[in-house]
Amino acid sequence: QVQLVPSGGGSVQAGGSLRLSCAASGRTFSHGAMGWFRQAPGKEREFVARIIWSGGQTFYADSVKGRFTISRDSAKNILSLQMNSLKPEDTAVYYCAANTKNWSTREDQYDYWGQGTQVTVSL
């Protein structure tokens, strides 16, 4: 089992920045990936960013590319998402997730999920 505990989030004006973190504990894994997903009101959950845990390679949704940065601290088992130049359309509940099998960005490939954390961006 992997436990994922998110922190961060909150409210910010458009153009501002927020940082999300996710502490992983329990079963450790050197393979696979970790990612961030989000779900806006009335919409399906969508992929935001993914990082390969061992090598650090990253991949982003087009909507956040150049504004968000995903990173990990392997020693502390902490996943982070730095969000800059935030827009109202970034408003959503953000989830961290762990994929112990592969490097996919597909939601159904992620085995473990943290509780969501709210991000609200206002004009």
C-alpha positions in Angstrom: 0.0 0.0 0.0 1.1 3.6 -0.7 -0.4 6.4 1.3 -0.4 9.9 -0.4 -1.0 13.0 1.7 -1.3 16.2 -0.2 -0.7 19.7 1.1 -0.8 23.2 -0.3 -3.5 24.6 -2.5 -5.8 27.5 -1.6 -7.0 30.6 -3.3 -5.0 33.1 -5.4 -5.7 35.8 -8.0 -5.1 35.2 -11.6 -1.4 35.5 -12.5 -0.4 34.3 -9.0 1.4 31.1 -7.9 0.7 28.2 -5.7 2.7 25.1 -4.8 1.2 21.7 -4.1 3.0 18.9 -2.3 2.3 15.2 -1.8 4.0 13.1 0.8 4.2 9.4 -0.1 4.6 6.7 2.6 4.2 2.9 2.9 5.3 0.7 0.1 8.2 2.2 -1.7 8.7 1.8 -5.4 11.6 2.7 -7.7 9.7 2.0 -10.9 6.6 3.7 -12.2 5.6 7.3 -12.0 3.7 9.9 -10.0 1.3 12.4 -11.4 -1.1 15.2 -10.7 -4.7 15.2 -12.0 -7.4 17.7 -11.5 -11.2 17.9 -11.6 -13.0 21.1 -12.3 -16.7 21.5 -11.3 -18.9 19.7 -13.7 -16.0 18.2 -15.6 -14.2 14.9 -15.7 -10.9 14.5 -13.9 -8.0 15.2 -16.3 -4.3 14.6 -16.4 -2.1 17.6 -15.5 1.5 16.3 -15.2 3.6 13.2 -14.6 7.1 12.5 -13.5 9.0 9.2 -13.8 10.1 8.5 -10.3 13.5 7.0 -11.0 14.7 9.2 -13.9 12.8 12.4 -13.3 11.5 12.7 -16.9 8.4 14.9 -17.0 5.3 15.2 -19.2 2.6 17.9 -19.1 -0.8 18.5 -20.4 -0.8 21.2 -23.1 -3.0 23.4 -21.0 -0.3 23.8 -18.2 2.9 23.4 -20.2 5.3 26.3 -19.5 3.4 27.3 -16.4 3.4 24.3 -14.1 6.5 22.3 -13.0 6.3 18.8 -11.5 9.2 17.6 -9.4 10.1 15.0 -6.8 12.4 14.6 -3.9 13.3 10.9 -4.0 15.0 10.9 -0.7 12.0 12.3 1.1 9.4 10.7 -1.1 7.7 14.1 -1.8 6.0 15.0 -5.1 5.5 18.7 -5.8 3.7 20.8 -8.4 4.7 24.4 -8.8 1.9 26.4 -10.5 2.7 29.8 -11.9 0.7 32.2 -14.0 -2.4 30.7 -12.7 -5.7 31.3 -14.6 -9.3 31.0 -13.5 -9.6 27.9 -15.7 -7.0 26.2 -13.4 -9.6 26.2 -10.7 -10.2 22.6 -9.7 -9.6 19.9 -7.1 -6.1 18.6 -7.6 -5.1 15.0 -6.9 -1.7 13.4 -6.6 -1.5 9.8 -7.7 1.0 6.9 -8.0 1.4 4.5 -10.8 3.5 1.5 -9.8 3.2 -0.3 -13.1 4.3 2.0 -15.9 4.8 5.6 -17.0 1.4 6.1 -18.4 -0.6 9.4 -18.1 -3.9 7.5 -18.2 -5.9 7.9 -15.0 -6.9 4.2 -15.0 -3.2 3.2 -14.7 -2.7 4.9 -11.4 -3.1 2.6 -8.4 -3.0 5.0 -5.5 -4.6 8.4 -5.0 -4.4 11.1 -2.4 -7.3 13.2 -1.2 -8.0 16.1 -3.4 -6.9 19.6 -2.5 -8.8 22.7 -3.8 -7.1 25.3 -5.9 -9.2 28.4 -6.7 -8.1 31.1 -9.0 -10.1 34.3 -9.2 -9.9 37.3 -11.5 
